[in-house]
Amino acid sequence: MQKKLWGLAGLLSLCLLATAAEAAKLAEVQAAFNGSGNPDTVTLYGDRLSGNSHYYHNLLLQVTDSEGRLKTAFTPSIRGGYFPFLKTFTLGKKHTEILLAVAQGEADKDVAYRLVDFSDAHKVKETFTGVDNFGVTTTTQ
């Protein structure tokens, strides 16, 4: 009986190891919030939908200090997409937010944008949301 239980436990362990997915690091930027001058690292993580897909879902933004300690984490309202990237966006002289852009389909499809304010680690918020995204138009010169 003990061998059968160990065999079942071993099989379950192997199944869990085979199905566990580690989030991929998709993008990373340095930003100094609150005008402190000490840059934090903002990292975007996500889970690949399937083997060769470029679609990532379960997106998560993490902010760590210069010593690698986690300050906060935030789940953006974008559910997923292709080729996500981050960029710092400065409003005024000292207020920095993070621009998250995620393609929603092929090259000619929409891109979802969000501005995320990390200035208060306890009240992280999107200042440019999905509703705002509907009104965005772009022009090229």
Buried (B, 14 or more C-beta within 10 A) or exposed (E): EEEEEEEEEEEEEEEEEEEEEEBEEBBBBEBBBBEEEEBBBBBBBBBBBEEEEEBBEBBBBBBBEEEEEEBBBBEBBBEBBBBBBBEBBEEEEEBBBBBBBBBBEEEEEEBBBBBBBBBEBEEBEBEBBBEEBEEEEEEEE
